[in-house]
Amino acid sequence: MNDYARPSSSRNLINELTVQNEFLRAQIQSLNIQITDLKAENTALRSSATSHWAPQFAQVHNALRYNTLALPAAIESLAIMQQHFHRQGTLRQCSTEGCRRFAFDQICFREGHMSWCATHNRIITGIYTSCSVKSEDRHKCMPVSWEDRHDWHNIVDRAFYDGRIGNKGLEPSHLDSLLFPPPQTTACTAQTWRAHAG
C-alpha cells in the first residue's frame, strides 16, 4: 500500500505545483501590464513636467552661463574702477565689515564681498541684488558673482578671443596677475596698498 501511496502523493504534489505555477504566471502577467501602464503614465508626466519647467530651466542655465563668461570682464572692470578712484584720490575701503582692503579689490570679489553689475558697470555691495543705478533701471542689472571654475583658463582664453578683455588699458602683466592670482594670495590692507601704489 505504501508503494501505491507515493505515486499518488507525487502526482498530487505535481498537480499542486502546476496550479501554483499557473497562478504565479498569471500574477506576473498582471504585474507586467501594471508596469507597462506605469511606464506610460511616467512618460506622460515627465513630458508635461519638462515642457512646463524647460523655459525656467533654460533661463537659469543661461544666467549661469552668462555669469561664467562675464567673470574675466568683471575682474578687469573692477581693476579699472579701482585705478580710476585711486587716481582721483577717492578710493574707499571695502564696505564689508572687518575687511581692510580697498573697494573694487578682486580678492573681495572672489570672497563674495560684492558682485559686479555688467549692465551698469558698477559694484553690487553686500547682500544687494542690484547696483546703485536709478531705481527705474535696476531691473536691467546683470549681477556677476565669483564662482570657482575648473576650466578657468578656457574661460579667460575665450574672453580674450571674443575681445571682452584685454582692450581697456590695463597693463597685460597686471591683468594676468588679476586673472591668475597666486594661490597663497593674502589680504592686502589699505595702508599696504597705498605704500605700494605710491
C-alpha positions as CSV (number, residue, x, y, z in Angstrom):
1,M,0.0,0.0,0.0
2,N,2.9,2.3,0.7
3,D,4.2,1.8,-2.8
4,Y,1.0,2.9,-4.3
5,A,0.7,5.9,-2.0
6,R,3.9,7.5,-3.1
7,P,3.0,7.9,-6.8
8,S,-0.4,9.3,-5.8
9,S,1.2,11.8,-3.4
10,S,3.8,12.7,-6.1
11,R,1.0,13.3,-8.6
12,N,-0.8,15.4,-6.1
13,L,2.3,17.4,-5.4
14,I,2.9,17.9,-9.2
15,N,-0.7,19.0,-9.7
16,E,-0.4,21.5,-6.8
17,L,2.9,22.9,-8.1
18,T,1.4,23.2,-11.6
19,V,-1.6,25.1,-10.2
20,Q,0.7,27.4,-8.2
21,N,2.9,27.9,-11.2
22,E,0.0,28.9,-13.4
23,F,-1.2,31.2,-10.6
24,L,2.2,32.8,-10.4
25,R,2.4,33.2,-14.2
26,A,-1.0,35.0,-14.1
27,Q,0.3,37.3,-11.4
28,I,3.5,38.1,-13.3
29,Q,1.4,38.8,-16.4
30,S,-0.8,41.2,-14.4
31,L,2.2,42.9,-12.9
32,N,3.8,43.3,-16.3
33,I,0.6,45.0,-17.5
34,Q,0.7,47.3,-14.5
35,I,4.4,48.1,-15.1
36,T,3.6,49.0,-18.7
37,D,0.8,51.3,-17.6
38,L,3.0,52.9,-15.0
39,K,5.8,53.5,-17.6
40,A,3.3,55.1,-19.9
41,E,2.0,57.3,-17.1
42,N,5.5,58.2,-16.0
43,T,6.5,59.2,-19.6
44,A,3.4,61.4,-19.9
45,L,4.1,63.1,-16.5
46,R,7.7,63.7,-17.4
47,S,6.9,65.2,-20.8
48,S,4.4,67.5,-19.3
49,A,6.8,68.5,-16.5
50,T,9.6,69.0,-18.9
51,S,7.5,71.3,-21.1
52,H,6.4,73.3,-18.1
53,W,9.9,73.7,-16.5
54,A,12.0,73.8,-19.6
55,P,11.8,77.6,-20.1
56,Q,12.6,78.3,-16.5
57,F,15.5,75.9,-16.5
58,A,16.8,77.5,-19.7
59,Q,16.6,80.9,-18.2
60,V,18.6,79.7,-15.1
61,H,21.1,77.9,-17.3
62,N,21.6,80.9,-19.5
63,A,22.0,83.2,-16.4
64,L,24.7,80.8,-15.0
65,R,26.4,80.6,-18.4
66,Y,26.3,84.4,-18.7
67,N,27.8,84.7,-15.2
68,T,30.7,82.4,-16.1
69,L,31.5,84.1,-19.4
70,A,31.4,87.6,-17.8
71,L,33.8,86.8,-14.9
72,P,37.0,87.8,-16.7
73,A,35.5,91.1,-17.8
74,A,34.2,91.8,-14.3
75,I,37.7,91.3,-12.8
76,E,39.2,93.6,-15.4
77,S,36.4,96.2,-14.9
78,L,36.9,96.1,-11.1
79,A,40.6,96.8,-11.6
80,I,39.9,99.7,-13.9
81,M,37.5,101.2,-11.4
82,Q,40.0,100.8,-8.6
83,Q,42.7,102.6,-10.6
84,H,40.2,105.4,-11.6
85,F,39.2,106.2,-8.0
86,H,42.8,105.8,-6.8
87,R,43.9,108.4,-9.3
88,Q,41.1,110.7,-8.2
89,G,42.1,110.2,-4.6
90,T,38.6,109.0,-3.7
91,L,39.2,105.3,-3.4
92,R,37.4,104.0,-0.3
93,Q,37.7,100.8,1.7
94,C,35.6,97.7,1.0
95,S,32.2,98.1,2.6
96,T,32.3,94.6,4.1
97,E,32.6,94.8,7.9
98,G,36.1,93.8,9.0
99,C,37.6,94.0,5.5
100,R,40.6,96.3,5.3
101,R,41.1,96.1,1.5
102,F,40.2,98.9,-0.9
103,A,36.9,98.9,-2.8
104,F,36.9,97.1,-6.1
105,D,39.6,94.6,-4.9
106,Q,39.5,91.4,-6.9
107,I,40.1,89.4,-3.7
108,C,37.0,90.9,-2.2
109,F,35.1,90.0,-5.4
110,R,36.4,86.4,-5.1
111,E,35.4,86.2,-1.5
112,G,31.9,87.4,-2.2
113,H,32.0,90.9,-0.6
114,M,30.5,92.2,-3.8
115,S,29.2,91.4,-7.2
116,W,29.6,93.3,-10.4
117,C,26.8,94.7,-12.5
118,A,27.8,94.1,-16.1
119,T,25.0,96.3,-17.4
120,H,25.8,99.5,-15.5
121,N,29.5,98.9,-14.8
122,R,29.1,99.3,-11.0
123,I,29.6,97.1,-8.0
124,I,26.8,95.5,-6.1
125,T,27.7,95.5,-2.5
126,G,26.8,93.1,0.3
127,I,23.6,91.3,0.0
128,Y,22.0,93.5,-2.6
129,T,20.9,92.1,-6.0
130,S,21.2,95.4,-7.9
131,C,23.6,98.2,-8.2
132,S,23.2,101.8,-7.2
133,V,21.8,102.9,-10.5
134,K,18.4,104.8,-10.6
135,S,15.6,102.6,-9.2
136,E,13.7,102.6,-12.5
137,D,16.8,100.9,-14.2
138,R,17.5,98.4,-11.5
139,H,15.5,95.6,-13.2
140,K,18.2,95.8,-16.0
141,C,21.0,94.9,-13.7
142,M,23.1,91.8,-14.6
143,P,24.9,90.7,-11.5
144,V,28.2,88.8,-12.0
145,S,29.4,86.9,-8.9
146,W,32.6,84.9,-8.5
147,E,32.5,81.2,-9.0
148,D,35.4,78.8,-8.9
149,R,35.8,77.1,-12.3
150,H,37.9,74.1,-13.2
151,D,38.0,75.4,-16.8
152,W,39.1,78.9,-15.8
153,H,42.0,79.0,-18.4
154,N,39.5,78.2,-21.2
155,I,37.1,80.9,-20.0
156,V,39.8,83.5,-19.9
157,D,41.1,82.4,-23.3
158,R,37.6,82.7,-24.8
159,A,37.2,86.2,-23.2
160,F,40.5,87.3,-24.9
161,Y,39.4,85.7,-28.2
162,D,36.0,87.4,-28.1
163,G,37.6,90.8,-27.3
164,R,35.7,91.1,-24.0
165,I,39.0,91.6,-22.1
166,G,42.5,93.0,-22.8
167,N,41.5,96.2,-24.5
168,K,40.6,98.6,-21.7
169,G,44.1,99.9,-20.9
170,L,45.3,97.6,-18.1
171,E,48.9,96.5,-18.3
172,P,48.9,92.9,-19.6
173,S,51.0,91.7,-16.7
174,H,48.7,93.3,-14.2
175,L,45.6,91.9,-15.9
176,D,47.3,88.5,-15.9
177,S,48.1,88.7,-12.2
178,L,44.4,89.5,-11.5
179,L,43.0,86.7,-13.7
180,F,45.5,84.2,-12.3
181,P,46.5,85.2,-8.8
182,P,49.0,83.1,-6.9
183,P,47.3,80.6,-4.6
184,Q,48.8,82.0,-1.5
185,T,47.4,85.5,-2.1
186,T,47.0,87.2,1.3
187,A,44.8,90.1,2.3
188,C,46.2,93.5,1.3
189,T,45.3,96.2,3.7
190,A,44.5,99.7,2.5
191,Q,47.7,101.1,4.1
192,T,49.9,98.5,2.4
193,W,48.3,99.1,-0.9
194,R,48.8,102.9,-0.6
195,A,52.5,102.3,0.1
196,H,52.9,100.1,-3.0
197,A,50.7,102.3,-5.2
198,G,53.0,105.2,-4.5
